[in-house]
């Protein structure tokens, strides 16, 4: 069941998010979160996300705008260190609250609560009327880098902010996609490096947690296939419907996560 869920989510999300520049991590995090602790799910999502971005970089990376890329990625990388380090801190904290629901003992941990709040916040932002019409001047690109990098390191939610800032820089579609993919790769590498010093190494590559390693490999392959097909089909898909679907899932998973159900 877990493999089927990961394959469907990775394949489908990669198709739907190829041109939008965000959504794979947002959709995949709750899927991994159904089967593993949230901090492990964040790390696993980062690995699949990075692998898929490397594949997309091979397809469109040559179109990246170097000037915009540098103005965005340098502050993003620095901020992603801070976000990933903060996640490590929350992971080490003890259970915040225990309670019983329908005979089941549930626990709310600080890291689950933080991720849940972020997921709900991004969902609400996506649903705010007129959010798509917000304009950011090119001089604010570094600010977008800081926000995208920090939240990418903390919860994996970097794409929506990255797209919101870069899509309004006036870049042509090919340059926009190439720049977004290139920036995302550097943020992913940074946060994975931080994760590897704590729960990533412990949870995935040791202590008999081989199952998630196989799930990650499965997810990577499914994401590759989805990205390739997405480059052919996504023009026929309505981005608005995608964003509403993602927001709805974020709300449901965020509430369950915050309540300690998953």
Backbone as JSON, one array per atom type, in Angstrom:
{
  "sequence": "XXXXXXXXXXXXXXXXXXXXXXXXXXXXXXXXXXXXXXXXXXXXXXXXXXXXXXXXXXXXXXXXXXXXXXXXXXXXXXXXXXXXXXXXXXXXXXXXXXXXXXXXXXXXXXXXXXXXXXXXXXXXXXXXXXXXXXXXXXXXXXXXXXXXXXXXXXXXXXXXXXXXXXXXXXXXXXXXXXXXXXXXXXXXXXXXXXXXXXXXXXXXXXXXXXXXXXXXXXXXXXXXXXXXXXXXXXXXXXXXXXXXXXXXXXXXXXXXXXXXXX",
  "N": [[0.82, -1.21, 0.0], [1.94, 1.24, 0.83], [3.93, 1.64, -1.12], [2.39, 1.89, -3.42], [0.95, 4.25, -2.91], [3.06, 6.16, -2.8], [4.13, 5.93, -5.4], [1.93, 6.73, -7.01], [1.5, 9.35, -6.02], [4.03, 10.64, -6.46], [4.37, 10.33, -9.25], [2.0, 11.52, -10.29], [2.14, 14.12, -9.12], [4.52, 15.11, -10.21], [3.88, 15.34, -12.88], [1.89, 17.33, -12.77], [3.23, 19.51, -11.72], [5.35, 20.31, -13.27], [5.63, 22.63, -14.93], [4.6, 24.6, -13.27], [6.41, 24.96, -11.26], [6.31, 24.47, -8.55], [5.02, 22.35, -5.91], [5.54, 19.55, -5.9], [7.08, 18.81, -3.59], [5.3, 19.77, -1.68], [3.03, 18.17, -2.04], [4.13, 15.6, -1.8], [5.24, 15.45, 0.77], [3.07, 15.13, 2.73], [2.32, 12.54, 1.91], [4.56, 10.84, 2.45], [4.5, 11.39, 5.12], [2.37, 9.94, 6.06], [3.32, 7.42, 6.57], [5.72, 7.56, 7.96], [7.68, 9.17, 10.62], [7.32, 12.75, 10.89], [9.67, 14.32, 10.63], [11.4, 12.55, 9.35], [9.95, 12.19, 7.04], [10.15, 14.74, 5.88], [12.89, 14.79, 5.24], [13.07, 12.6, 3.45], [11.39, 13.49, 1.43], [12.89, 15.67, 0.55], [15.07, 14.42, -0.68], [13.91, 13.02, -2.86], [12.83, 15.24, -4.14], [15.14, 16.73, -4.82], [16.44, 14.92, -6.56], [14.58, 14.77, -8.64], [14.62, 17.42, -9.5], [17.22, 17.63, -10.48], [16.99, 16.0, -12.69], [15.12, 17.51, -14.16], [16.67, 19.76, -14.51], [18.53, 18.86, -16.34], [16.96, 18.91, -18.54], [16.01, 21.58, -18.88], [17.77, 23.36, -17.69], [19.76, 24.82, -18.99], [18.63, 27.15, -19.84], [18.52, 28.94, -17.77], [18.54, 32.13, -16.14], [21.37, 33.75, -15.33], [21.96, 36.04, -13.77], [19.6, 36.69, -12.3], [19.36, 34.25, -11.04], [21.64, 34.13, -9.31], [21.13, 36.3, -7.6], [18.94, 35.37, -6.29], [19.53, 32.76, -5.31], [21.78, 32.83, -3.58], [21.08, 34.23, -1.07], [19.01, 32.46, -0.51], [20.18, 29.94, -0.07], [21.7, 30.44, 2.24], [19.65, 31.06, 4.06], [18.27, 28.65, 4.04], [19.91, 26.96, 5.48], [19.46, 27.92, 8.06], [16.71, 27.36, 8.35], [16.67, 24.52, 8.13], [18.28, 23.85, 10.3], [16.69, 24.75, 12.38], [14.57, 22.97, 12.18], [15.89, 20.63, 12.94], [16.29, 21.29, 15.62], [13.64, 21.41, 16.66], [12.98, 18.76, 16.29], [14.38, 17.45, 18.26], [13.02, 18.01, 20.59], [10.8, 17.11, 23.32], [7.67, 15.24, 23.56], [4.8, 17.24, 23.2], [2.08, 17.13, 23.95], [-0.22, 14.71, 25.14], [-3.03, 12.64, 24.46], [-6.18, 10.84, 24.51], [-8.17, 9.36, 22.01], [-11.07, 7.95, 20.94], [-10.24, 5.55, 22.06], [-7.63, 5.36, 21.22], [-4.27, 6.24, 21.82], [-2.88, 9.32, 21.37], [-0.24, 11.51, 20.29], [1.07, 14.76, 20.38], [3.68, 16.34, 18.96], [6.34, 18.83, 19.14], [7.64, 19.26, 16.6], [5.8, 18.16, 14.78], [3.66, 19.88, 15.25], [4.67, 22.38, 14.45], [5.19, 21.94, 11.69], [2.59, 21.37, 10.88], [1.26, 23.82, 11.35], [2.61, 25.43, 9.48], [1.9, 24.14, 7.08], [-0.89, 24.55, 7.07], [-0.91, 27.32, 7.0], [0.27, 27.96, 4.51], [-1.64, 26.8, 2.89], [-3.9, 28.4, 3.39], [-2.96, 30.85, 2.44], [-2.75, 30.27, -0.29], [-5.43, 30.17, -0.91], [-6.39, 32.71, -0.61], [-8.24, 35.32, -2.01], [-7.18, 36.97, -4.94], [-4.48, 36.56, -4.53], [-2.89, 35.57, -6.56], [-2.55, 37.79, -8.13], [-0.74, 39.41, -6.9], [2.11, 41.52, -6.98], [5.65, 41.53, -7.33], [8.52, 43.44, -7.32], [11.57, 43.22, -9.27], [13.74, 43.93, -7.62], [13.17, 42.83, -5.22], [13.82, 40.21, -5.32], [15.99, 38.94, -3.85], [14.8, 38.93, -1.3], [12.72, 37.16, -1.69], [14.31, 34.93, -2.06], [15.37, 34.53, 0.52], [13.02, 33.96, 2.05], [11.99, 31.73, 0.67], [14.14, 29.92, 0.89], [14.4, 29.62, 3.71], [11.87, 28.55, 4.58], [11.89, 26.34, 2.96], [14.0, 24.85, 4.03], [12.97, 24.37, 6.58], [10.43, 23.11, 6.33], [10.17, 22.12, 3.77], [8.56, 23.53, 2.09], [9.16, 25.39, -0.28], [8.72, 26.03, -2.91], [6.33, 27.48, -3.67], [6.73, 30.13, -2.76], [9.1, 30.71, -4.11], [8.29, 30.6, -6.8], [6.34, 32.63, -6.76], [7.85, 34.98, -6.49], [9.83, 34.86, -8.58], [8.35, 34.54, -10.91], [7.44, 37.0, -11.5], [9.45, 38.53, -12.51], [9.72, 39.09, -15.11], [10.89, 37.28, -16.82], [11.28, 35.15, -19.69], [9.35, 32.18, -20.43], [10.93, 29.82, -20.72], [13.39, 30.62, -19.6], [12.51, 31.28, -17.05], [11.59, 28.82, -15.97], [13.97, 27.32, -16.09], [15.58, 28.84, -14.35], [14.18, 28.63, -11.91], [14.3, 25.87, -11.4], [17.09, 25.51, -11.19], [17.68, 27.08, -8.92], [16.23, 25.74, -6.97], [17.58, 23.32, -6.77], [19.98, 23.99, -5.43], [19.0, 24.81, -2.93], [17.85, 22.43, -2.04], [20.13, 20.76, -1.85], [21.51, 22.05, 0.19], [19.77, 21.84, 2.46], [19.56, 19.06, 2.71], [22.17, 18.44, 3.36], [22.31, 19.5, 5.94], [20.32, 18.0, 7.22], [21.51, 15.5, 7.1], [23.28, 15.34, 9.17], [21.83, 14.7, 11.33], [18.72, 13.49, 11.86], [18.35, 12.38, 9.3], [20.5, 10.67, 8.64], [20.26, 8.89, 10.75], [17.61, 7.86, 10.67], [17.11, 6.9, 8.06], [19.34, 5.63, 6.81], [20.28, 3.85, 8.65], [19.69, 1.71, 11.54], [17.97, -0.21, 10.57], [16.06, 0.86, 8.87], [15.36, 0.29, 6.19], [13.17, 0.19, 4.55], [12.11, 2.76, 3.96], [14.15, 3.77, 2.41], [13.96, 2.26, 0.08], [11.46, 3.13, -0.68], [12.03, 5.79, -1.25], [13.7, 5.53, -3.5], [11.88, 4.35, -5.24], [10.05, 6.47, -5.39], [11.63, 8.42, -6.65], [12.06, 7.33, -9.21], [9.41, 7.23, -10.14], [8.83, 9.95, -10.09], [10.61, 10.92, -12.03], [9.51, 9.77, -14.33], [7.03, 11.03, -14.3], [7.76, 13.74, -14.62], [8.85, 13.74, -17.18], [6.63, 13.01, -18.72], [4.98, 15.08, -17.96], [6.11, 17.32, -19.18], [5.09, 17.08, -21.65], [2.34, 17.13, -21.44], [1.26, 19.05, -19.63], [0.36, 21.58, -20.46], [-2.29, 21.4, -21.01], [-3.56, 21.35, -18.64], [-5.29, 23.0, -16.0], [-3.84, 25.39, -14.03], [-4.97, 26.66, -11.85], [-6.84, 24.83, -10.81], [-5.13, 22.88, -9.93], [-3.76, 24.18, -7.84], [-5.83, 24.64, -6.0], [-6.5, 22.03, -5.34], [-4.15, 21.13, -4.13], [-4.07, 22.89, -1.95], [-6.35, 22.07, -0.53], [-5.63, 19.46, 0.23], [-3.44, 20.05, 1.84], [-4.68, 21.34, 3.98], [-6.27, 19.28, 5.12], [-4.32, 17.27, 5.78], [-2.65, 18.83, 7.37], [-4.29, 19.47, 9.58], [-4.75, 16.88, 10.63], [-2.13, 16.16, 11.23], [-1.37, 18.14, 13.08], [-3.08, 17.45, 15.12], [-2.04, 15.14, 16.0], [-2.78, 12.76, 14.89], [-1.56, 11.63, 12.68]],
  "CA": [[0.0, 0.0, 0.0], [2.79, 2.42, 0.9], [4.59, 1.84, -2.41], [1.38, 2.35, -4.37], [0.68, 5.65, -2.61], [4.22, 6.96, -3.19], [4.21, 5.93, -6.86], [0.85, 7.56, -7.54], [1.73, 10.75, -5.64], [5.22, 11.16, -7.15], [4.11, 10.39, -10.69], [0.98, 12.53, -10.55], [2.61, 15.45, -8.74], [5.55, 15.53, -11.15], [3.18, 15.78, -14.09], [1.14, 18.56, -12.52], [4.06, 20.62, -11.24], [6.53, 20.52, -14.1], [5.72, 24.02, -15.36], [4.23, 25.54, -12.2], [7.61, 25.24, -10.46], [6.13, 24.1, -7.16], [3.95, 21.41, -5.64], [5.98, 18.18, -5.67], [7.38, 18.65, -2.17], [4.07, 20.05, -0.93], [2.16, 17.0, -2.15], [4.82, 14.38, -1.39], [5.47, 15.45, 2.22], [2.0, 14.43, 3.44], [2.31, 11.13, 1.55], [5.57, 10.19, 3.29], [4.1, 11.59, 6.51], [1.39, 8.92, 6.42], [3.99, 6.17, 6.91], [6.93, 7.77, 8.74], [7.7, 10.41, 11.43], [7.32, 13.9, 10.0], [11.03, 14.77, 10.33], [11.91, 11.62, 8.35], [9.21, 12.48, 5.81], [10.75, 15.95, 5.3], [14.18, 14.41, 4.65], [12.81, 11.74, 2.29], [10.84, 14.37, 0.4], [13.99, 16.48, 0.03], [15.89, 13.58, -1.57], [13.15, 12.84, -4.1], [12.71, 16.57, -4.75], [16.44, 17.05, -5.42], [16.68, 14.03, -7.69], [13.7, 15.17, -9.73], [15.09, 18.7, -10.01], [18.41, 17.36, -11.29], [16.48, 15.49, -13.96], [14.54, 18.64, -14.88], [17.78, 20.65, -14.88], [19.1, 18.31, -17.57], [16.06, 19.25, -19.63], [15.78, 23.02, -19.08], [18.71, 24.17, -16.92], [20.59, 25.69, -19.85], [17.91, 28.41, -20.09], [18.49, 29.74, -16.54], [19.09, 33.49, -16.16], [22.43, 33.7, -14.32], [21.9, 37.2, -12.88], [18.48, 36.48, -11.37], [19.68, 33.05, -10.27], [22.58, 34.45, -8.24], [20.47, 37.2, -6.64], [17.95, 34.59, -5.54], [20.0, 31.53, -4.69], [22.74, 33.06, -2.49], [20.36, 34.38, 0.2], [18.17, 31.28, -0.27], [21.02, 28.89, 0.51], [22.02, 30.84, 3.62], [18.43, 30.94, 4.85], [17.88, 27.25, 4.15], [20.68, 26.42, 6.61], [18.76, 28.3, 9.28], [15.46, 26.62, 8.42], [16.94, 23.11, 8.4], [18.79, 23.76, 11.67], [15.54, 24.92, 13.27], [13.85, 21.7, 12.15], [16.66, 19.74, 13.8], [16.04, 21.68, 17.01], [12.3, 20.98, 17.04], [12.96, 17.31, 16.3], [14.95, 16.98, 19.52], [12.16, 18.34, 21.73], [9.94, 16.03, 23.78], [6.25, 15.33, 23.23], [4.16, 18.43, 23.75], [0.78, 16.85, 24.55], [-0.77, 13.38, 24.92], [-4.45, 12.5, 24.78], [-6.8, 9.62, 24.0], [-9.31, 9.61, 21.13], [-11.68, 6.69, 20.52], [-9.45, 4.44, 22.56], [-6.26, 5.42, 20.71], [-3.43, 7.24, 22.48], [-2.26, 10.18, 20.37], [0.78, 12.42, 20.81], [1.37, 15.96, 19.59], [5.07, 16.73, 19.18], [6.63, 20.18, 18.64], [7.95, 19.29, 15.17], [4.55, 17.95, 14.07], [2.84, 21.07, 15.4], [5.26, 23.43, 13.62], [4.94, 21.61, 10.28], [1.15, 21.5, 10.66], [0.95, 25.26, 11.26], [3.13, 25.91, 8.2], [1.08, 23.59, 6.0], [-2.17, 25.25, 7.09], [-0.66, 28.71, 6.62], [0.46, 28.02, 3.06], [-2.92, 26.47, 2.27], [-4.75, 29.59, 3.5], [-2.4, 31.85, 1.52], [-3.12, 29.89, -1.65], [-6.87, 30.36, -1.1], [-6.74, 34.12, -0.48], [-8.6, 35.92, -3.3], [-6.26, 37.99, -5.43], [-3.07, 36.25, -4.24], [-2.19, 35.39, -7.84], [-2.31, 39.08, -8.75], [0.28, 40.15, -6.18], [3.28, 41.82, -7.8], [6.91, 41.76, -6.63], [9.51, 44.03, -8.2], [12.81, 42.44, -9.34], [14.67, 44.24, -6.53], [12.8, 42.03, -4.06], [14.2, 38.82, -5.58], [16.73, 38.38, -2.7], [13.85, 38.69, -0.2], [12.08, 35.9, -2.04], [15.28, 33.88, -1.81], [15.44, 34.29, 1.97], [11.79, 33.31, 2.49], [11.91, 30.42, 0.05], [15.17, 29.08, 1.47], [14.11, 29.33, 5.11], [10.75, 27.62, 4.7], [12.3, 25.11, 2.31], [14.78, 24.1, 5.0], [12.17, 24.02, 7.75], [9.32, 22.19, 6.06], [10.14, 21.68, 2.38], [7.66, 24.39, 1.32], [9.94, 26.48, -0.87], [8.35, 26.29, -4.3], [5.3, 28.5, -3.87], [7.36, 31.44, -2.59], [10.07, 30.88, -5.19], [7.54, 30.92, -8.01], [5.66, 33.92, -6.58], [8.79, 36.08, -6.73], [10.53, 34.77, -9.86], [7.44, 34.62, -12.06], [7.15, 38.41, -11.73], [10.69, 39.22, -12.89], [9.69, 39.37, -16.54], [11.64, 36.29, -17.59], [10.54, 34.3, -20.61], [8.98, 30.94, -19.76], [12.05, 28.89, -20.68], [14.35, 31.12, -18.61], [11.88, 31.21, -15.73], [11.61, 27.43, -15.51], [15.37, 26.95, -15.87], [16.06, 29.54, -13.16], [13.52, 28.06, -10.73], [14.85, 24.53, -11.18], [18.47, 25.67, -10.74], [17.66, 27.59, -7.55], [15.69, 24.69, -6.1], [18.63, 22.32, -6.56], [20.91, 24.46, -4.4], [18.3, 24.79, -1.64], [17.72, 21.03, -1.65], [21.44, 20.26, -1.44], [21.83, 22.65, 1.49], [19.0, 21.28, 3.57], [19.91, 17.65, 2.86], [23.45, 18.42, 4.08], [22.02, 19.73, 7.36], [19.57, 16.85, 7.71], [22.37, 14.32, 7.16], [24.0, 15.34, 10.44], [20.94, 14.35, 12.44], [17.75, 12.42, 11.68], [18.43, 11.73, 7.99], [21.44, 9.57, 8.76], [19.77, 7.93, 11.74], [16.34, 7.23, 10.35], [17.01, 6.31, 6.74], [20.46, 4.8, 6.41], [20.69, 2.97, 9.75], [18.62, 1.23, 12.42], [17.06, -1.1, 9.87], [14.99, 1.59, 8.19], [15.57, 0.13, 4.76], [11.92, 0.34, 3.82], [11.96, 4.12, 3.44], [15.15, 3.95, 1.36], [13.37, 1.7, -1.13], [10.37, 4.03, -1.05], [12.64, 6.97, -1.86], [14.14, 5.14, -4.85], [10.65, 4.2, -6.01], [9.52, 7.81, -5.62], [12.49, 9.1, -7.62], [11.77, 6.78, -10.54], [8.06, 7.67, -10.51], [8.89, 11.39, -10.35], [11.26, 11.08, -13.33], [8.52, 9.44, -15.37], [6.02, 12.08, -14.29], [8.32, 14.97, -15.17], [8.99, 13.57, -18.62], [5.29, 13.07, -19.3], [4.44, 16.41, -17.68], [6.6, 18.26, -20.18], [4.3, 16.89, -22.87], [0.89, 17.22, -21.23], [0.79, 20.0, -18.63], [-0.27, 22.75, -21.06], [-3.73, 21.18, -21.07], [-4.07, 21.32, -17.27], [-5.53, 24.3, -15.4], [-3.03, 25.58, -12.84], [-5.84, 27.05, -10.74], [-7.41, 23.63, -10.22], [-4.04, 22.21, -9.22], [-3.47, 24.9, -6.6], [-6.92, 24.41, -5.06], [-6.39, 20.65, -4.88], [-3.02, 21.09, -3.2], [-4.47, 23.61, -0.73], [-7.3, 21.23, 0.19], [-4.9, 18.37, 0.86], [-2.63, 20.64, 2.91], [-5.56, 21.6, 5.13], [-6.64, 18.01, 5.74], [-3.14, 16.65, 6.39], [-2.17, 19.73, 8.41], [-5.14, 19.28, 10.75], [-4.47, 15.56, 11.19], [-0.77, 16.19, 11.77], [-1.39, 18.97, 14.28], [-3.84, 16.77, 16.16], [-1.31, 13.95, 16.42], [-3.38, 11.56, 14.3], [-0.53, 11.04, 11.82]],
  "C": [[0.86, 1.26, 0.0], [3.48, 2.7, -0.43], [3.61, 2.39, -3.44], [1.08, 3.83, -4.17], [1.81, 6.55, -3.09], [4.34, 7.05, -4.71], [3.16, 6.86, -7.47], [1.1, 9.04, -7.27], [2.91, 11.35, -6.41], [4.97, 11.33, -8.64], [3.12, 11.5, -11.01], [1.46, 13.94, -10.26], [3.65, 15.98, -9.72], [4.94, 16.0, -12.47], [2.58, 17.17, -13.89], [2.01, 19.76, -12.19], [5.26, 20.93, -12.12], [6.7, 21.98, -14.48], [5.38, 25.02, -14.26], [5.43, 25.87, -11.33], [7.46, 24.91, -8.99], [5.02, 23.07, -7.03], [4.41, 20.0, -5.33], [6.26, 17.94, -4.19], [6.15, 18.83, -1.31], [3.16, 18.83, -0.91], [2.81, 15.76, -1.58], [5.03, 14.31, 0.12], [4.33, 14.78, 2.99], [1.96, 12.94, 3.15], [3.33, 10.35, 2.37], [5.17, 10.28, 4.76], [3.06, 10.58, 6.98], [2.07, 7.66, 6.95], [5.19, 6.33, 7.83], [6.82, 9.03, 9.59], [7.91, 11.61, 10.52], [8.72, 14.39, 9.67], [11.69, 13.87, 9.29], [11.23, 11.87, 7.01], [9.78, 13.71, 5.11], [12.05, 15.61, 4.58], [13.99, 13.57, 3.39], [12.27, 12.56, 1.12], [11.94, 15.19, -0.26], [14.83, 15.69, -0.97], [15.19, 13.37, -2.91], [13.06, 14.15, -4.87], [14.0, 16.95, -5.47], [16.68, 16.21, -6.66], [15.83, 14.43, -8.9], [14.14, 16.5, -10.34], [16.35, 18.55, -10.85], [18.0, 16.86, -12.67], [15.9, 16.63, -14.81], [15.62, 19.62, -15.33], [18.43, 20.17, -16.18], [18.25, 18.68, -18.78], [16.01, 20.75, -19.93], [16.8, 23.92, -18.39], [19.53, 25.15, -17.75], [19.93, 27.04, -20.11], [17.94, 29.36, -18.89], [19.14, 31.11, -16.74], [20.09, 33.61, -15.01], [22.32, 34.85, -13.31], [20.8, 37.03, -11.83], [18.77, 35.29, -10.47], [20.57, 33.37, -9.08], [21.93, 35.34, -7.18], [19.47, 36.45, -5.77], [18.6, 33.49, -4.71], [20.97, 31.76, -3.53], [22.03, 33.29, -1.16], [19.49, 33.16, 0.53], [18.96, 30.16, 0.4], [21.35, 29.19, 1.97], [20.81, 30.64, 4.53], [18.0, 29.49, 5.03], [18.66, 26.53, 5.24], [19.94, 26.69, 7.91], [17.46, 27.51, 9.44], [15.67, 25.16, 8.76], [17.46, 22.92, 9.82], [17.66, 23.89, 12.67], [14.7, 23.65, 13.31], [14.56, 20.68, 13.03], [16.39, 20.02, 15.27], [14.67, 21.18, 17.47], [12.2, 19.46, 17.13], [13.45, 16.76, 17.63], [14.11, 17.26, 20.74], [11.22, 17.18, 22.07], [8.49, 16.27, 23.37], [5.59, 16.5, 23.94], [2.87, 18.09, 24.49], [0.34, 15.44, 24.17], [-2.26, 13.37, 25.25], [-4.98, 11.22, 24.12], [-8.04, 9.96, 23.19], [-9.82, 8.27, 20.61], [-10.83, 5.48, 20.9], [-8.02, 4.42, 22.09], [-5.49, 6.54, 21.42], [-2.67, 8.02, 21.42], [-1.3, 11.15, 21.03], [1.0, 13.57, 19.84], [2.79, 16.39, 19.94], [5.32, 18.13, 18.63], [6.88, 20.23, 17.14], [6.68, 19.07, 14.34], [3.69, 19.21, 14.1], [3.35, 22.2, 14.51], [4.97, 23.18, 12.14], [3.46, 21.77, 9.95], [0.74, 22.95, 10.49], [1.41, 25.82, 9.92], [2.27, 25.42, 7.04], [-0.26, 24.31, 5.92], [-2.01, 26.69, 6.62], [-0.52, 28.85, 5.11], [-0.83, 27.69, 2.32], [-3.84, 27.69, 2.27], [-4.28, 30.67, 2.53], [-2.81, 31.55, 0.08], [-4.58, 30.2, -1.95], [-7.31, 31.81, -0.98], [-7.06, 34.71, -1.85], [-7.6, 37.01, -3.7], [-4.79, 37.7, -5.17], [-2.27, 36.13, -5.53], [-1.84, 36.72, -8.5], [-1.26, 39.92, -8.03], [1.52, 40.34, -7.05], [4.51, 42.08, -6.92], [7.93, 42.3, -7.63], [10.8, 43.2, -8.17], [13.77, 42.7, -8.18], [14.37, 43.43, -5.27], [13.14, 40.55, -4.24], [15.0, 38.22, -4.42], [15.82, 38.1, -1.5], [13.11, 37.38, -0.45], [13.01, 34.72, -1.8], [15.36, 33.51, -0.34], [14.21, 33.51, 2.45], [11.69, 31.89, 1.95], [12.92, 29.46, 0.67], [14.85, 28.67, 2.89], [12.99, 28.3, 5.26], [11.03, 26.31, 3.98], [13.1, 24.24, 3.26], [13.96, 23.6, 6.16], [11.11, 22.97, 7.45], [9.28, 21.64, 4.65], [9.25, 22.53, 1.5], [8.42, 25.61, 0.78], [9.38, 26.93, -2.21], [7.36, 27.4, -4.52], [5.88, 29.9, -3.76], [8.35, 31.72, -3.71], [9.36, 31.3, -6.47], [6.9, 32.3, -7.92], [6.58, 35.1, -6.88], [9.38, 36.03, -8.14], [9.61, 34.93, -11.06], [7.14, 36.07, -12.42], [8.41, 39.22, -12.06], [10.74, 39.52, -14.37], [10.46, 38.39, -17.4], [10.73, 35.54, -18.55], [10.34, 32.93, -19.95], [10.14, 29.97, -19.64], [13.08, 29.31, -19.63], [13.8, 31.03, -17.2], [11.97, 29.8, -15.16], [13.03, 26.98, -15.2], [15.93, 27.58, -14.61], [15.47, 28.95, -11.89], [14.1, 26.69, -10.39], [16.27, 24.62, -10.63], [18.53, 26.12, -9.29], [17.21, 26.5, -6.58], [16.74, 23.63, -5.8], [19.56, 22.73, -5.44], [20.27, 24.45, -3.02], [18.18, 23.35, -1.14], [19.04, 20.46, -1.15], [21.8, 20.78, -0.05], [21.07, 21.99, 2.62], [19.27, 19.8, 3.78], [21.23, 17.52, 3.62], [23.24, 18.61, 5.57], [21.29, 18.54, 7.95], [20.49, 15.65, 7.95], [23.15, 14.23, 8.47], [23.11, 14.94, 11.61], [20.03, 13.2, 12.03], [17.82, 11.73, 10.34], [19.33, 10.51, 8.06], [20.89, 8.48, 9.67], [18.56, 7.15, 11.24], [16.35, 6.45, 9.04], [18.12, 5.29, 6.46], [20.99, 3.91, 7.53], [19.47, 2.5, 10.5], [17.57, 0.41, 11.67], [15.93, -0.42, 9.13], [15.13, 1.49, 6.67], [14.33, 0.39, 3.93], [11.78, 1.73, 3.2], [12.98, 4.4, 2.34], [14.61, 3.42, 0.03], [12.21, 2.56, -1.62], [10.9, 5.28, -1.75], [13.06, 6.68, -3.3], [12.92, 4.99, -5.77], [10.05, 5.55, -6.37], [10.31, 8.57, -6.67], [12.17, 8.64, -9.04], [10.4, 7.25, -11.03], [8.05, 9.16, -10.85], [9.56, 11.68, -11.7], [10.25, 10.86, -14.45], [7.46, 10.53, -15.46], [6.51, 13.37, -14.91], [8.43, 14.9, -16.69], [7.63, 13.68, -19.3], [4.67, 14.45, -19.11], [4.88, 17.45, -18.69], [5.81, 18.18, -21.47], [2.82, 17.27, -22.68], [0.4, 18.41, -20.41], [0.08, 21.22, -19.21], [-1.79, 22.63, -21.1], [-4.38, 21.21, -19.69], [-4.22, 22.74, -16.74], [-4.75, 24.43, -14.1], [-3.89, 25.92, -11.63], [-6.43, 25.83, -10.04], [-6.36, 22.85, -9.44], [-3.82, 22.85, -7.87], [-4.56, 24.69, -5.56], [-6.87, 22.99, -4.5], [-5.28, 20.5, -3.85], [-3.4, 21.75, -1.88], [-5.42, 22.76, 0.11], [-6.59, 20.09, 0.91], [-4.03, 18.87, 2.0], [-3.47, 20.87, 4.16], [-5.89, 20.31, 5.87], [-5.46, 17.38, 6.48], [-2.61, 17.51, 7.53], [-2.97, 19.57, 9.7], [-4.87, 17.94, 11.43], [-3.1, 15.52, 11.86], [-0.72, 16.98, 13.08], [-2.11, 18.33, 15.44], [-3.16, 15.5, 16.65], [-1.86, 12.66, 15.86], [-2.38, 10.84, 13.4], [0.83, 11.61, 12.19]]
}
